[in-house]
Every structure is written in C-alpha cells, then in structure tokens.
Amino acid sequence: MKALTEIGTGSLTREPNALKSILFDSSDIGDSAAVDMIPHVLRAIRSHLGMQVAFVSRFEDGRREFRYVDSATGNSPIEPGMSDPLEES
C-alpha cells in the first residue's frame, strides 16, 4: 500500500513509522488510546495553523480517501470515509 499523509494543503512526505501505523494500520494497533488521540491532534494542528479544515488522507487504488477530518465550523465539505479520484486532488 502506498500511503501519503496530507494536512490541509500541505503534504507530509516523511512520517515516523509509528505515526504511519496509527493512521493507516489502526486495525492492527493494540493501543486504541493512540488512535483516539488523532482527532485531538488534528484539531490542535488545524487551530494552530488557522485553517478552516484539516484532514488526514491516504492515496490507494487511484483514489484519495479521507481518514480523519476536522472543521472549524462543523459543516465540512468532506467527511471521513469520503473519497475522490487521485487526479482531482
């Protein structure tokens, strides 16, 4: 699986293996507390950067899948589980 983590419009091309495991292989992680922290960390990042929406997504099978989404207004145009063609991202 080829994965790329995005936060807003910036891309993180280097990520620690632990973060990659939490974000993309969460079904295999025994520490659910780490997985439960992801929305809180994403909100803190979004707030710190002054963004309206922040998300973590992955690219797989020619699609971008939104894994985690945080919005300042609660009315986000994207939601976890949504996806779109990679060429539209």
N, CA, C and O of each residue as an XYZ file, in Angstrom:
356
protein
N       0.838     -1.181      0.000
C       0.000      0.000      0.000
C       0.878      1.237      0.000
O       1.766      1.377      0.841
N       0.635      2.117     -0.924
C       1.351      3.384     -0.971
C       0.501      4.414     -0.229
O      -0.657      4.636     -0.582
N       1.069      5.034      0.789
C       0.306      5.983      1.588
C       1.019      7.318      1.638
O       2.248      7.380      1.673
N       0.248      8.372      1.642
C       0.775      9.718      1.785
C      -0.150     10.462      2.734
O      -1.367     10.446      2.550
N       0.399     11.101      3.728
C      -0.395     11.835      4.691
C      -0.464     13.287      4.274
O       0.553     13.882      3.916
N      -1.647     13.861      4.315
C      -1.832     15.267      3.994
C      -2.474     15.960      5.179
O      -3.318     15.378      5.860
N      -2.089     17.169      5.424
C      -2.782     18.015      6.386
C      -3.103     19.296      5.646
O      -2.203     20.061      5.298
N      -4.370     19.531      5.407
C      -4.790     20.703      4.643
C      -4.219     20.644      3.247
O      -4.383     19.651      2.538
N      -3.546     21.716      2.853
C      -2.973     21.737      1.512
C      -1.507     21.350      1.503
O      -0.908     21.232      0.433
N      -0.907     21.147      2.688
C       0.492     20.757      2.764
C       0.613     19.256      2.871
O      -0.260     18.607      3.448
N       1.653     18.701      2.341
C       1.863     17.259      2.391
C       3.030     16.931      3.292
O       4.042     17.632      3.308
N       2.878     15.863      4.037
C       3.976     15.347      4.851
C       4.524     14.149      4.113
O       3.877     13.102      4.064
N       5.695     14.280      3.544
C       6.239     13.177      2.761
C       7.095     12.253      3.603
O       7.337     11.110      3.216
N       7.563     12.736      4.766
C       8.317     11.881      5.674
C       7.523     11.776      6.961
O       7.175     12.792      7.563
N       7.234     10.560      7.386
C       6.481     10.375      8.611
C       7.100      9.243      9.417
O       7.573      8.264      8.840
N       7.105      9.360     10.725
C       7.640      8.278     11.546
C       6.809      7.012     11.345
O       5.605      7.085     11.097
N       7.448      5.869     11.454
C       6.731      4.607     11.295
C       5.590      4.471     12.276
O       4.552      3.902     11.937
N       5.755      4.979     13.486
C       4.684      4.875     14.477
C       3.456      5.646     14.020
O       2.337      5.150     14.153
N       3.638      6.846     13.487
C       2.507      7.627     13.005
C       1.846      6.931     11.826
O       0.619      6.875     11.738
N       2.648      6.409     10.932
C       2.102      5.689      9.780
C       1.263      4.506     10.239
O       0.188      4.264      9.691
N       1.728      3.778     11.220
C       0.984      2.631     11.733
C      -0.343      3.054     12.347
O      -1.368      2.409     12.131
N      -0.318      4.138     13.110
C      -1.543      4.610     13.754
C      -2.553      5.068     12.711
O      -3.736      4.746     12.813
N      -2.100      5.816     11.710
C      -3.008      6.390     10.732
C      -3.546      5.386      9.732
O      -4.713      5.466      9.349
N      -2.720      4.440      9.301
C      -3.116      3.595      8.191
C      -3.318      2.130      8.537
O      -3.952      1.403      7.772
N      -2.803      1.686      9.653
C      -2.954      0.296     10.040
C      -3.616      0.203     11.406
O      -3.257     -0.659     12.207
N      -4.579      1.081     11.684
C      -5.164      1.170     13.017
C      -5.872     -0.104     13.438
O      -6.044     -0.337     14.634
N      -6.286     -0.930     12.498
C      -6.936     -2.174     12.879
C      -5.947     -3.142     13.515
O      -6.346     -4.069     14.220
N      -4.652     -2.926     13.264
C      -3.629     -3.812     13.807
C      -3.005     -3.284     15.093
O      -2.125     -3.929     15.663
N      -3.449     -2.123     15.553
C      -2.830     -1.500     16.720
C      -3.573     -1.906     17.979
O      -4.801     -1.835     18.043
N      -2.826     -2.325     18.964
C      -3.427     -2.688     20.233
C      -3.687     -1.486     21.114
O      -4.508     -1.568     22.027
N      -3.017     -0.372     20.872
C      -3.145      0.809     21.711
C      -4.202      1.738     21.130
O      -3.892      2.631     20.341
N      -5.456      1.520     21.530
C      -6.537      2.345     20.997
C      -6.448      3.775     21.491
O      -7.020      4.666     20.862
N      -5.752      4.033     22.596
C      -5.586      5.402     23.096
C      -4.854      6.258     22.076
O      -5.184      7.432     21.905
N      -3.864      5.688     21.394
C      -3.130      6.435     20.371
C      -4.047      6.788     19.214
O      -4.004      7.913     18.716
N      -4.868      5.859     18.782
C      -5.807      6.107     17.688
C      -6.837      7.147     18.114
O      -7.217      8.002     17.314
N      -7.289      7.084     19.353
C      -8.275      8.043     19.859
C      -7.726      9.460     19.919
O      -8.497     10.419     19.920
N      -6.414      9.607     19.969
C      -5.792     10.935     20.036
C      -5.740     11.648     18.689
O      -5.585     12.869     18.654
N      -5.862     10.932     17.600
C      -5.705     11.524     16.271
C      -6.642     12.708     16.045
O      -6.172     13.753     15.596
N      -7.949     12.603     16.333
C      -8.817     13.774     16.125
C      -8.404     14.986     16.961
O      -8.526     16.120     16.499
N      -7.924     14.764     18.172
C      -7.495     15.860     19.036
C      -6.228     16.529     18.487
O      -6.105     17.754     18.502
N      -5.310     15.722     18.012
C      -4.068     16.258     17.432
C      -4.385     17.022     16.145
O      -3.835     18.098     15.909
N      -5.261     16.474     15.323
C      -5.644     17.137     14.078
C      -6.309     18.482     14.368
O      -6.033     19.467     13.684
N      -7.176     18.530     15.366
C      -7.832     19.796     15.733
C      -6.799     20.817     16.199
O      -6.872     21.990     15.832
N      -5.833     20.369     17.011
C      -4.794     21.280     17.503
C      -3.964     21.835     16.343
O      -3.637     23.022     16.328
N      -3.628     20.995     15.388
C      -2.857     21.433     14.219
C      -3.671     22.430     13.403
O      -3.162     23.483     13.018
N      -4.939     22.099     13.137
C      -5.801     22.995     12.358
C      -5.923     24.354     13.035
O      -5.802     25.395     12.389
N      -6.162     24.333     14.332
C      -6.323     25.570     15.085
C      -5.027     26.384     15.094
O      -5.051     27.596     14.883
N      -3.916     25.724     15.335
C      -2.620     26.399     15.382
C      -2.277     27.074     14.056
O      -1.724     28.173     14.034
N      -2.607     26.410     12.960
C      -2.291     26.953     11.640
C      -3.370     27.904     11.124
O      -3.212     28.494     10.055
N      -4.466     28.059     11.872
C      -5.539     28.963     11.470
C      -6.293     28.501     10.234
O      -6.745     29.325      9.440
N      -6.432     27.193     10.065
C      -7.093     26.632      8.893
C      -8.572     26.392      9.187
O      -8.952     26.175     10.337
N      -9.402     26.432      8.150
C     -10.823     26.132      8.297
C     -11.069     24.625      8.370
O     -11.930     24.166      9.121
N     -10.311     23.864      7.589
C     -10.465     22.408      7.538
C      -9.081     21.781      7.487
O      -8.194     22.262      6.782
N      -8.908     20.708      8.238
C      -7.676     19.914      8.173
C      -8.079     18.449      8.038
O      -9.113     18.027      8.556
N      -7.267     17.699      7.350
C      -7.600     16.290      7.168
C      -6.348     15.448      7.029
O      -5.264     15.942      6.719
N      -6.536     14.169      7.268
C      -5.521     13.160      7.004
C      -6.152     12.226      5.982
O      -7.256     11.719      6.181
N      -5.442     12.009      4.896
C      -5.970     11.133      3.860
C      -4.900     10.148      3.428
O      -3.730     10.261      3.794
N      -5.338      9.181      2.640
C      -4.373      8.250      2.055
C      -4.717      8.070      0.589
O      -5.872      8.193      0.181
N      -3.694      7.777     -0.188
C      -3.871      7.508     -1.604
C      -3.756      6.001     -1.795
O      -2.757      5.383     -1.428
N      -4.800      5.429     -2.375
C      -4.796      3.988     -2.599
C      -5.713      3.665     -3.774
O      -6.814      4.204     -3.888
N      -5.248      2.793     -4.628
C      -6.027      2.344     -5.789
C      -6.550      3.509     -6.623
O      -7.687      3.478     -7.094
N      -5.721      4.534     -6.805
C      -6.100      5.657     -7.643
C      -7.099      6.619     -7.027
O      -7.688      7.439     -7.731
N      -7.299      6.525     -5.702
C      -8.249      7.400     -5.028
C      -7.611      8.011     -3.793
O      -6.690      7.443     -3.207
N      -8.115      9.180     -3.406
C      -7.732      9.801     -2.143
C      -8.881      9.565     -1.169
O     -10.001     10.024     -1.395
N      -8.599      8.849     -0.087
C      -9.614      8.546      0.925
C      -9.353      9.393      2.168
O      -8.248      9.385      2.711
N     -10.365     10.116      2.611
C     -10.244     10.934      3.813
C     -10.428     10.046      5.033
O     -11.480      9.432      5.215
N      -9.398      9.984      5.865
C      -9.438      9.139      7.054
C      -9.924      9.909      8.281
O     -10.755      9.411      9.041
N      -9.405     11.120      8.474
C      -9.762     11.965      9.614
C      -9.977     13.383      9.096
O      -9.206     13.866      8.267
N     -11.022     14.052      9.584
C     -11.343     15.409      9.148
C     -11.707     16.238     10.376
O     -12.423     15.769     11.260
N     -11.210     17.472     10.424
C     -11.612     18.410     11.473
C     -11.932     19.741     10.809
O     -11.169     20.228      9.975
N     -13.076     20.331     11.187
C     -13.522     21.579     10.594
C     -13.800     22.606     11.685
O     -14.299     22.261     12.756
N     -13.477     23.866     11.411
C     -13.715     24.943     12.368
C     -15.203     25.196     12.555
O     -15.628     25.600     13.638
N     -15.991     24.968     11.529
C     -17.411     25.282     11.585
C     -18.296     24.081     11.878
O     -19.453     24.256     12.261
N     -17.799     22.897     11.712
C     -18.628     21.709     11.881
C     -19.391     21.347     10.617
O     -19.995     20.277     10.545
N     -19.372     22.221      9.622
C     -20.028     21.970      8.331
C     -18.967     21.760      7.264
O     -18.835     22.569      6.346
N     -18.225     20.694      7.381
C     -17.126     20.430      6.467
C     -17.643     19.871      5.146
O     -18.570     19.061      5.137
N     -17.053     20.295      4.033
C     -17.444     19.729      2.738
C     -16.939     18.300      2.540
O     -17.342     17.619      1.597
N     -16.058     17.852      3.430
C     -15.563     16.479      3.363
C     -15.782     15.804      4.711
O     -15.805     16.459      5.753
N     -15.941     14.498      4.674
C     -16.141     13.706      5.881
C     -15.282     12.451      5.797
O     -14.949     11.993      4.704
N     -14.921     11.892      6.964
C     -14.165     10.638      6.941
C     -14.921      9.576      6.142
O     -16.139      9.435      6.250
N     -14.164      8.841      5.342
C     -14.756      7.795      4.523
C     -15.043      8.239      3.093
O     -15.159      7.402      2.198
N     -15.159      9.548      2.869
C     -15.349     10.054      1.522
C     -14.062      9.862      0.732
O     -12.974      9.781      1.303
N     -14.199      9.791     -0.583
C     -13.013      9.682     -1.420
C     -13.288     10.354     -2.751
O     -14.436     10.622     -3.107
N     -12.218     10.621     -3.477
C     -12.320     11.182     -4.808
C     -11.155     10.662     -5.641
O     -10.171     10.164     -5.092
N     -11.261     10.774     -6.959
C     -10.165     10.300     -7.809
C      -8.886     11.057     -7.511
O      -8.912     12.267     -7.289
N      -7.793     10.364     -7.506
C      -6.490     10.940     -7.197
C      -6.155     12.106     -8.128
O      -5.568     13.096     -7.692
N      -6.517     11.997     -9.387
C      -6.181     13.066    -10.324
C      -6.956     14.354    -10.053
O      -6.631     15.389    -10.636
N      -7.959     14.321     -9.197
C      -8.705     15.531     -8.821
C      -8.179     16.157     -7.541
O      -8.694     17.187     -7.104
N      -7.165     15.557     -6.933
C      -6.659     16.090     -5.663
C      -5.519     17.056     -5.893
O      -4.970     17.603     -4.937
